[in-house]
């Protein structure tokens, strides 16, 4: 006998295409109360409509059997506007409109709410007024008694008889007992079923069948309408709509008058996460974010980016330095140490260096400041990247004066603006690459290596950018997004063996102030700070690009969540990384620097080539300098015509250790030949004869050549290892990229030969 519903049921929509629009009909349908199921006779008796135990006892026995399994409503529609969402909606719509009402099999990973999709098909079909019941396949009896009745044939009617023209959903078909599979397959194929034991005649099921499975079921594929449900990780385009939709639903249940906005930066960060448990995991993430945001402020207009916690990628081969030496943590966290270095030493040394560049001799052979800049700073900062990452940015004099300007402006009543909303990397990264290219062209065409006042102009220009950026925006906006030197530092910091991270479990479970990120007063052993200068939560760091190891987060954290660890080199370069849009352009610019500095070996044979890039008419020099700098970019664009852009980008990142090795080899000759002569060079203007008697060290050319070869070889080995990691799914691709790396290493060693 058929179990009908009393009254009309609203048909849920199959789409929610704008997650930030007004409440969608899918959401309204998902939150609407489902009408009470009627008795098998079609209309519930008066006793059944009363409350209390007497009403429950008056319900027909058949209804009491099916009620625990009844699906009263759909939870939501299919959210998203990607082609995956559109295709899924269309498949559900076709299945709902199927005139034959054939069986449907929904296959997909765990957590995709396949049972809800089956409900969407049922409530969108002409049989929407019939009952839909759901059974967990893993809990079904092996003899089929749950569905087909007892083996004796006595007692209760079989559930399929009781259900009548209603719909049956078997969830987790892949976990159904093996003995029951043939009976379900025959039921799906012909609608016929036989009571356990095969004693009675075959019967016909009048309703519709739905199956869900996490694994492929080839035997059922041939008799069912197959709908493959795509996982969330391939529908990253829909993630923002899913999150905003979920926030609207959950915030209403929590009593928020106005659902908060979700920042675009949070969506972008979450798009790099795979969500192994799909929508089920996303719901938990949204609920936890709203609960944690309420602890900060009862109702927020916009959720902070850092309340969205994902399961961190398992980090292997890490050695926590602070757990090994707790005293080291206390010493490194000392604000007196950092303030003394930054504002008591670095700021004034920078002033003295610029005065030296302006007032002293203008060539590198007689100006100690030029010697410091070109013979010491460049080789040492390149050597530091694999060891301490972006630590130089913590002591950077450009940003020290930016912070001084920002503090003075605050005392005068000026308040810098908050950072622009949205993903600033989309426009900042290309500008950063272009700015670094401009510096390299200026360096070669104006001979900055031997022109002291122009080198000072470069330093002062970058400092001016830091000051203006600090006055315009809070914290170190310039340092994170626009500083050309900072962009290079952040890129090569991915090669570092040192990383600073926080334990996501501790942060999400114990912290509600976000002092490490936002700043705040002292709390326990946490100190009062202004928060991370680069606006990043240490638990959300995916790589070293936005960490300058300033330890502000470690100073502010009262829970000892922050860890400073040793790790394998280049651990940030992984297949699942999501670098900024313009960062590959910066890699190509850095590679072009090698060709630009040794342009005569590459382009000097051309008829119109100038004799030098630092003397003569400007336009020919600038044209050839630009051409030499653009050679790697031109080769990359040509390769895109024949190879996958994704694989090319991975290959480019795999070559990053080799580019580092070649840049180090390019700067070693000046460093090893001139750095040891700092004292004679600095004091020569005072007394040339006395300065000539001072000790000086200059490496033998053969030693310099050996060190250059060692740097290139180290970079090549690192590149081969990283390429293997990034291209591991294709042996052919890794083999081709490895041959390319060897050829580039040989060509680069020829170029940088002293």
Buried (B, 14 or more C-beta within 10 A) or exposed (E): BBBBBBEEBBBBBBBBBEBEEEBBBBBEBBBBEBBEBBBBBEEBBEEBEEEEEEBEEBBBEBBEBBBEBBBBBBBBBBBBBBEBBBBBBEBBBEBBEBEEBBBBBBBBBBBBBBBBBBBBBBBBBEBBBBBBBBBBBEEBEEBBBBBBBBBEEEEEEBBBBBBBBBBBBBBBBBBBBEEBBEBBBBBBBEBEBBBBEEEEEEBEBBBBBBBBBBEEBEEBEEBBBBBEBBBBBEBBBBBBBBBBBBBBBBBBEBEBEEBBBBBBBBBBBBBBBBBEBBBBBBBEBBBBBBEBBBEBEEBBEEBBBBBBBBBBEEEEEBEEBBEEEEEEBEEBBEEEEBEEBBBEEBBEEBEEBBEBBBEBBBBBEBBBBBBBBBBBBBBEBBBBBBEBBBBBBBBBBBBBBBBBBBEEBEEEEEEBEEBEEEBBBEBBBBBBBBBBBEBBBBBBBBBBBBBBBBBBBBBBEBBEBBBBBBBEBBBBBBBBBBBBBBBBBBBBBBBBBBBBBBBBEBBBBEBBBBBBBBBBEEBEEBBEBBBBBBBBBBBBBBBBBBBBBBBBBBBBBBBBBBBBBBBEBBBBBBEEBEBBBBBBBBBBBBBBBBBBBBBBBBBEEEEEBBEEBBEEEEEEBBEBBBBBBBBBBEEBEEBEEEEEEEBBBBBBBBBBBBBBBBBBBBBBBBBBBBBBBBBBBBBBEEEEEEBEEBEBEEBEEEEBBEBBBBBBBBBBBBBBBBBBBBBEEEEEBBEBBBEBBBEBBEBBBEBBBB
